[in-house]
Amino acid sequence: MQVTPAEPHCGSSSCALCRLDAEYVRERSTATDPGAMAYRKDIDGLRALAVVPVVLYHAGFSLFSGGYAGVDVFFVISGYLITGIIGEEIRQQRFSVLHFYERRIKRIFPRCLSCCCLP
């Protein structure tokens, strides 16, 4: 599978967002899983748009009271992606609940742990 990276938003090697984008592209391009979804710029764009109201709410802009719509959109996109992954694995008769949760833990736990350990 060929994955092309999106343009980094600032190009700085010290930018956390650029590093996360590069990590995501690297994970997808080196995936040995033949059922892995191809990288989709349109979905990444929607995810970025979903995050904007949340960031603006936390920045104190009163126009975005709550930021809940962004969170909802982000969860809908995640549900769409996860459902697609599960559906493809079921079609290929290789779906395992244990393997599914193992992948989620490997992907989410390190980030969660780093957020919980930061002061």
Residue pairs with C-beta under 8 A, 6 or more apart in sequence:
1 28
1 29
1 31
1 36
1 38
2 29
3 25
3 28
3 29
3 38
3 39
4 25
4 39
5 21
5 22
5 25
6 21
6 25
6 41
6 44
8 15
8 17
8 18
8 21
8 22
9 15
9 17
9 18
9 21
10 17
10 18
11 18
12 18
13 19
24 39
25 39
28 36
28 38
28 39
29 39
35 85
35 88
35 89
35 92
35 94
37 81
37 84
37 85
37 88
43 77
43 80
43 81
46 73
46 77
47 74
47 77
49 73
50 70
50 71
50 73
50 74
50 77
51 70
51 74
52 70
53 64
53 67
53 69
53 70
54 64
54 67
54 70
54 71
54 74
55 67
56 63
56 64
56 67
57 64
57 65
57 66
57 67
57 70
58 67
86 95
86 100
89 95
89 96
89 100
